[in-house]
Amino acid sequence: MREILSSKVQRLAWYGLICGFLLVLAPSYSHPGGLGDRAFEAGDYSAALRYYEEEMVEGAHDWKLYHRAALASTRIGSFATAERYYSLSLRYGGGVDVATDLAAFYVQTSNYARAVRVYQFLLKHTDDPQPVYNNLGTALMYAGLPFDAESYLMISQQMDPKNPLTYINLGVLYDQHLKQPQLAYAFFGCFMELSKKPSQSTRVVQVRLEEMKLRSYSVGQIEGFVCGEPYVPVHRSVQKLTRYFEGPEWQDTEGNEADAVIDLGMKEPKADGATEAVKTDVIIDRGVESAKPNEVVVSEGVEELPKLEEARERAQAALNGKNYEQVVKELSRYPVDTLSASDMLLLGTAFAREGRTKDALPWLEWSFKREPAPKTLEGLLDLYLMLDDSARVSELCQRYVG
């Protein structure tokens, strides 16, 4: 016992000695602004997310901050976190631009049911409905409702008959879902005619057209079809749009459930607008309207997280058993603003014991800001000394003398 106390006293004396010098020699530390945006622009999305989350811990409720955090989370493949930050961005007033990005995010992560609901909402709130009709039809197609998809895609084609994107979606619909190869051939052919630049999509479609030529499909077989002009099927009318999904999960379009999709206290867009969004590239399996294509990793779905209380218990047990990797796995999936100071301390401790000093640091700092505790302070001083960060050591010494 005496040896333990002696060790503690020596350690505190060592901290005091260091602080004695640094109080004079080291400048005070201040957190510079805009670090998250700079990291994002440099492509360091993990660092950007850490900076954004640090602002959240400090109590920021700016919808733009949460929007950027959602984009950064998507870029590093943390889809459950991205979904929650999109939700919070809308709750804090993000508006239509954020909802548009959320819908595209659901398409990227193959969560077509939720994408449909958000596009249904956007259809009521947009000044430019043609891209929404296209996107809604595409999401319906991949949600397994091809006849509903046909209605919306056909309206999109009629509204903008020279937009190649609608043609590729209709081609996929008739080729893979409704099994009408003549129509598929016609729409694929028109897509190739209207596309101005070679792309992954044009290459894939060209291969499919060559395969279809072997079966003698011809555009001339489609009555009333002229590439670049509105097409109205003459053999039957496009079904009415008032019928939507069936079953308890889906509601009629005449109801108000489209607004409930966003169920996040969505407000009108602010006058200063939204941040620039990251959009998906147009490929044959994800024909979603986008303004500025950028590749985004596609996941098979958004992870459903267990209750935080359960994860917290498992993390504590893992820490006690020295299974530090499991601690990180249990807690790092949750948005930082849902974690308690104790949760952050668990994460920081696990990272530190794994030797991942830089990963441990922000968690211990956030924990200490929320709930200053001797154990957390001790861990921070250890990390700062290991990183040779004299400025932060000085700041702690000044603030917590004695």
C-alpha positions as MATLAB code, in Angstrom:
seq = 'MREILSSKVQRLAWYGLICGFLLVLAPSYSHPGGLGDRAFEAGDYSAALRYYEEEMVEGAHDWKLYHRAALASTRIGSFATAERYYSLSLRYGGGVDVATDLAAFYVQTSNYARAVRVYQFLLKHTDDPQPVYNNLGTALMYAGLPFDAESYLMISQQMDPKNPLTYINLGVLYDQHLKQPQLAYAFFGCFMELSKKPSQSTRVVQVRLEEMKLRSYSVGQIEGFVCGEPYVPVHRSVQKLTRYFEGPEWQDTEGNEADAVIDLGMKEPKADGATEAVKTDVIIDRGVESAKPNEVVVSEGVEELPKLEEARERAQAALNGKNYEQVVKELSRYPVDTLSASDMLLLGTAFAREGRTKDALPWLEWSFKREPAPKTLEGLLDLYLMLDDSARVSELCQRYVG';
ca = [
       0.000    0.000    0.000;
       2.803    2.394    0.880;
       4.494    1.587   -2.423;
       1.283    2.406   -4.315;
       0.864    5.698   -2.448;
       4.498    6.542   -2.986;
       4.115    5.928   -6.708;
       1.060    8.195   -6.828;
       2.853   10.948   -4.899;
       5.881   10.727   -7.187;
       3.625   10.901  -10.205;
       1.780   13.975   -8.923;
       5.080   15.606   -8.043;
       6.286   14.940  -11.577;
       3.163   16.571  -13.007;
       3.671   19.502  -10.643;
       7.303   19.906  -11.681;
       6.365   19.926  -15.361;
       3.533   22.362  -14.733;
       5.870   24.636  -12.808;
       8.009   25.098  -15.918;
       5.182   25.198  -18.430;
       3.196   27.849  -16.627;
       5.890   30.259  -17.673;
       7.158   28.843  -20.934;
       4.110   27.450  -22.753;
       1.413   29.474  -24.494;
      -2.204   28.752  -23.683;
      -4.020   26.356  -26.030;
      -7.023   27.510  -28.021;
      -9.122   25.478  -30.444;
      -8.957   27.060  -33.910;
     -12.224   27.266  -35.867;
     -12.959   25.679  -39.225;
     -10.743   22.635  -38.693;
     -13.542   20.237  -39.583;
     -14.232   21.925  -42.902;
     -10.533   22.097  -43.737;
     -10.098   18.398  -43.015;
     -13.187   17.586  -45.095;
     -11.897   19.592  -48.046;
      -8.534   17.820  -47.735;
     -10.278   14.440  -47.880;
      -9.523   13.502  -44.261;
     -13.112   12.645  -43.389;
     -12.320   10.831  -40.142;
     -10.561   13.914  -38.798;
     -13.370   16.144  -40.059;
     -15.926   14.051  -38.217;
     -13.919   14.247  -34.985;
     -13.796   18.046  -35.207;
     -17.520   18.257  -35.966;
     -18.340   15.991  -33.045;
     -16.187   18.103  -30.736;
     -18.376   21.080  -31.601;
     -21.456   18.967  -30.880;
     -20.119   18.062  -27.444;
     -19.739   21.755  -26.754;
     -23.466   22.201  -27.424;
     -23.627   23.304  -31.071;
     -27.070   22.888  -32.670;
     -26.250   24.285  -36.112;
     -27.999   22.166  -38.787;
     -25.114   22.775  -41.192;
     -22.676   21.206  -38.725;
     -24.775   18.040  -38.478;
     -25.218   17.981  -42.251;
     -21.455   18.081  -42.790;
     -21.006   15.418  -40.120;
     -23.475   13.204  -41.992;
     -21.534   13.661  -45.233;
     -18.243   12.866  -43.501;
     -19.764    9.781  -41.848;
     -20.983    8.551  -45.228;
     -17.533    8.985  -46.716;
     -15.917    6.739  -44.109;
     -18.689    4.139  -44.324;
     -20.252    4.871  -40.924;
     -23.791    4.708  -42.234;
     -25.703    4.374  -38.965;
     -23.978    7.517  -37.687;
     -24.636    9.332  -40.959;
     -28.345    8.556  -40.765;
     -28.583    9.973  -37.264;
     -26.731   13.144  -38.172;
     -29.028   13.666  -41.154;
     -31.953   13.318  -38.771;
     -30.492   15.826  -36.340;
     -29.666   18.226  -39.155;
     -33.321   18.177  -40.211;
     -34.471   18.516  -36.632;
     -32.372   21.666  -36.252;
     -33.802   23.235  -39.426;
     -31.914   21.704  -42.372;
     -34.751   21.927  -44.880;
     -35.271   20.531  -48.362;
     -31.610   20.395  -49.403;
     -30.737   18.159  -46.460;
     -33.805   15.984  -47.095;
     -32.655   15.577  -50.706;
     -29.265   14.365  -49.521;
     -30.934   12.031  -47.021;
     -32.987   10.445  -49.811;
     -29.863    9.979  -51.936;
     -28.122    8.479  -48.900;
     -30.903    5.903  -48.537;
     -30.520    4.978  -52.202;
     -26.750    4.676  -51.783;
     -27.245    2.331  -48.837;
     -29.949    0.306  -50.626;
     -32.617    1.385  -48.137;
     -35.196    2.016  -50.831;
     -38.271    1.952  -48.600;
     -37.034    4.980  -46.638;
     -35.803    6.650  -49.819;
     -39.322    6.392  -51.262;
     -40.819    8.058  -48.214;
     -38.399   10.964  -48.325;
     -38.881   11.442  -52.084;
     -42.631   11.372  -51.507;
     -42.162   14.212  -49.036;
     -39.915   16.131  -51.436;
     -42.463   15.851  -54.207;
     -44.708   18.129  -52.147;
     -41.976   20.643  -51.336;
     -39.859   21.055  -54.462;
     -39.959   23.710  -57.165;
     -38.458   21.266  -59.692;
     -40.446   18.017  -59.514;
     -38.985   16.256  -62.592;
     -35.831   14.915  -60.876;
     -37.942   13.856  -57.888;
     -40.308   11.887  -60.130;
     -37.284   10.150  -61.631;
     -35.706    9.404  -58.257;
     -38.983    8.283  -56.708;
     -39.631    5.951  -59.633;
     -36.122    4.508  -59.380;
     -36.459    3.910  -55.636;
     -39.846    2.242  -56.151;
     -38.335   -0.034  -58.788;
     -35.637   -1.267  -56.432;
     -38.127   -1.461  -53.569;
     -39.899   -4.165  -55.567;
     -42.851   -2.124  -56.886;
     -42.178   -1.906  -60.643;
     -45.692   -0.889  -61.708;
     -45.692    2.073  -59.330;
     -42.186    2.872  -60.544;
     -43.377    2.911  -64.157;
     -45.933    5.631  -63.438;
     -43.435    8.019  -61.868;
     -40.669    7.337  -64.394;
     -43.062    7.872  -67.286;
     -44.101   11.243  -65.886;
     -40.420   12.148  -65.493;
     -39.799   11.260  -69.153;
     -42.773   13.304  -70.297;
     -41.654   16.321  -68.274;
     -38.098   16.269  -69.674;
     -37.930   13.991  -72.731;
     -34.283   14.836  -73.456;
     -32.932   13.801  -70.063;
     -30.964   10.555  -70.623;
     -31.155    9.484  -66.978;
     -34.866    8.708  -67.098;
     -34.320    6.591  -70.210;
     -31.765    4.359  -68.547;
     -34.061    3.849  -65.560;
     -36.975    2.953  -67.822;
     -34.665    0.632  -69.754;
     -33.689   -1.182  -66.559;
     -37.333   -1.301  -65.460;
     -38.565   -2.924  -68.681;
     -35.525   -5.156  -69.072;
     -35.129   -6.539  -65.557;
     -38.462   -6.039  -63.819;
     -41.395   -5.849  -66.248;
     -39.807   -8.158  -68.855;
     -40.728   -6.093  -71.913;
     -37.554   -6.343  -73.998;
     -38.756   -4.240  -76.949;
     -39.443   -1.284  -74.658;
     -36.169   -1.891  -72.841;
     -34.298   -1.851  -76.152;
     -36.008    1.393  -77.168;
     -35.222    3.235  -73.947;
     -31.648    1.922  -73.766;
     -31.065    2.997  -77.357;
     -32.383    6.478  -76.686;
     -30.216    6.746  -73.581;
     -27.161    6.062  -75.754;
     -28.317    8.612  -78.324;
     -28.881   11.360  -75.748;
     -25.767   10.691  -73.639;
     -23.028   13.143  -74.567;
     -20.049   11.589  -72.784;
     -18.885    7.986  -72.365;
     -19.336    6.661  -68.847;
     -19.635    3.455  -66.913;
     -23.363    3.495  -67.650;
     -22.945    3.894  -71.414;
     -20.485    1.009  -71.502;
     -22.835   -1.281  -69.588;
     -25.822   -0.296  -71.707;
     -23.868   -0.774  -74.929;
     -23.032   -4.344  -73.921;
     -26.679   -5.023  -73.092;
     -27.833   -3.573  -76.427;
     -25.428   -5.840  -78.291;
     -26.886   -8.823  -76.467;
     -30.420   -7.713  -77.307;
     -29.608   -7.216  -80.991;
     -28.987  -10.924  -81.258;
     -32.690  -11.384  -80.481;
     -33.741   -8.882  -83.186;
     -35.371   -6.323  -80.923;
     -36.090   -3.087  -82.768;
     -37.082    0.441  -81.794;
     -39.423    0.474  -84.787;
     -41.593   -2.082  -83.054;
     -42.690    0.414  -80.391;
     -45.713    2.381  -81.525;
     -45.590    6.058  -80.645;
     -41.989    6.021  -79.401;
     -39.732    8.816  -80.679;
     -36.434    9.395  -78.911;
     -36.307   12.831  -77.267;
     -40.083   13.345  -77.362;
     -42.690   12.677  -74.657;
     -43.810    9.068  -74.796;
     -47.353    8.037  -73.905;
     -48.028    4.313  -74.218;
     -50.844    3.814  -76.710;
     -51.634    0.241  -75.728;
     -52.683    1.197  -72.207;
     -52.842    4.238  -69.966;
     -50.350    4.866  -67.218;
     -51.964    3.908  -63.938;
     -53.142    6.583  -61.559;
     -50.745    7.812  -58.954;
     -53.250    7.918  -56.093;
     -52.637    4.234  -55.359;
     -49.393    3.780  -53.546;
     -48.078    0.989  -51.350;
     -50.282   -1.579  -49.716;
     -49.951   -2.861  -46.184;
     -49.562   -1.206  -42.791;
     -46.134    0.251  -43.509;
     -47.301    2.243  -46.515;
     -49.931    4.934  -46.863;
     -51.973    6.429  -49.680;
     -50.407    9.480  -51.296;
     -53.497   11.503  -50.460;
     -52.721   11.103  -46.764;
     -50.147   12.958  -44.723;
     -47.682   10.164  -44.129;
     -45.150   11.617  -46.559;
     -44.492   14.421  -44.112;
     -44.214   11.919  -41.275;
     -41.277   10.349  -43.100;
     -39.115   13.187  -41.938;
     -40.738   13.095  -38.479;
     -37.833   15.185  -37.277;
     -39.346   18.598  -36.679;
     -38.288   19.736  -40.126;
     -38.328   23.501  -40.595;
     -38.252   25.726  -43.637;
     -34.784   26.251  -45.195;
     -32.880   29.198  -43.830;
     -32.137   32.169  -46.028;
     -28.405   31.539  -46.174;
     -28.952   28.145  -47.850;
     -27.376   24.760  -47.288;
     -23.871   23.461  -47.665;
     -22.874   21.803  -50.901;
     -23.965   18.163  -50.956;
     -22.091   15.040  -51.911;
     -24.052   13.228  -54.592;
     -23.934    9.764  -56.066;
     -22.516    8.900  -59.440;
     -25.018    7.786  -62.055;
     -24.587    4.093  -62.695;
     -26.951    1.609  -64.215;
     -28.126    0.216  -60.890;
     -28.566    3.565  -59.120;
     -30.023    6.009  -61.655;
     -30.579    8.863  -59.217;
     -30.543   12.482  -60.330;
     -27.384   14.271  -59.168;
     -25.812   17.633  -59.828;
     -22.164   16.865  -59.064;
     -21.216   13.176  -59.311;
     -18.825   11.745  -56.748;
     -18.277    8.103  -55.914;
     -19.767    7.047  -52.602;
     -19.350    3.633  -50.998;
     -22.553    1.594  -51.253;
     -23.689   -0.534  -48.344;
     -26.417   -3.149  -48.280;
     -28.329   -1.284  -45.588;
     -28.236    1.002  -42.592;
     -27.173   -0.725  -39.432;
     -29.805   -0.998  -36.733;
     -28.091   -0.273  -33.419;
     -28.925   -2.000  -30.138;
     -29.955    0.038  -27.119;
     -27.113    2.155  -25.788;
     -27.630    0.868  -22.250;
     -26.970   -2.690  -23.414;
     -23.901   -1.678  -25.416;
     -22.600    0.273  -22.421;
     -22.819   -2.789  -20.169;
     -21.036   -4.968  -22.714;
     -18.331   -2.327  -23.173;
     -17.663   -2.119  -19.433;
     -17.442   -5.907  -19.195;
     -15.071   -5.960  -22.177;
     -12.850   -3.320  -20.567;
     -12.725   -5.304  -17.331;
     -11.724   -8.345  -19.386;
      -9.060   -6.349  -21.249;
     -10.890   -6.848  -24.552;
     -10.285   -3.286  -25.710;
     -11.233   -3.896  -29.329;
     -14.703   -4.982  -28.202;
     -15.119   -1.784  -26.160;
     -14.458    0.267  -29.273;
     -16.801   -1.884  -31.340;
     -19.639   -1.520  -28.847;
     -19.550    2.261  -28.363;
     -17.916    3.941  -31.355;
     -20.961    3.276  -33.550;
     -23.143    5.741  -31.656;
     -23.338    9.487  -32.404;
     -21.154   11.352  -29.982;
     -23.992   13.518  -28.687;
     -25.772   10.384  -27.407;
     -22.805    9.206  -25.347;
     -22.288   10.073  -21.696;
     -18.997   11.249  -20.184;
     -18.521    7.727  -18.810;
     -19.023    6.232  -22.278;
     -16.394    8.550  -23.693;
     -14.024    7.673  -20.872;
     -14.501    3.980  -21.675;
     -13.673    4.581  -25.321;
     -10.677    6.764  -24.552;
      -9.318    4.272  -22.068;
      -9.728    1.382  -24.507;
      -7.926    3.255  -27.269;
      -5.141    4.312  -24.895;
      -4.560    0.775  -23.651;
      -4.361   -0.409  -27.248;
      -1.610    2.155  -27.798;
      -3.808    4.268  -30.098;
      -2.964    7.556  -28.432;
      -4.358    9.914  -31.076;
      -7.646    8.030  -31.191;
      -7.900    8.048  -27.404;
      -7.291   11.777  -27.034;
     -10.550   13.278  -28.368;
     -12.687   10.864  -26.339;
     -10.920   11.721  -23.082;
     -11.095   15.430  -23.890;
     -14.840   15.268  -24.599;
     -15.423   13.218  -21.465;
     -13.511   15.737  -19.369;
     -15.416   18.692  -20.831;
     -18.718   17.080  -19.944;
     -17.759   15.821  -16.519;
     -14.313   16.743  -15.093;
     -13.074   13.812  -13.030;
      -9.663   13.011  -11.489;
      -9.384    9.736  -13.405;
     -10.022   11.457  -16.715;
      -7.617   14.278  -15.861;
      -4.910   11.770  -15.055;
      -5.455    9.993  -18.373;
      -5.321   13.259  -20.290;
      -2.067   14.342  -18.677;
      -0.544   10.968  -19.542;
      -1.581   11.319  -23.179;
      -0.421   14.923  -23.498;
       2.968   13.990  -22.092;
       3.259   11.069  -24.488;
       2.414   13.399  -27.371;
       4.779   16.072  -26.060;
       1.914   18.575  -26.136;
       3.209   21.122  -23.643;
       0.498   23.674  -24.412;
      -2.322   21.394  -23.328;
      -0.439   20.236  -20.248;
      -0.007   23.889  -19.307;
      -3.702   24.591  -19.805;
      -4.716   21.727  -17.530;
      -2.176   22.787  -14.915;
      -3.463   26.351  -14.920;
      -7.071   25.296  -14.677;
      -6.696   22.558  -12.059;
      -3.899   23.746   -9.799;
      -3.634   21.495   -6.734;
];
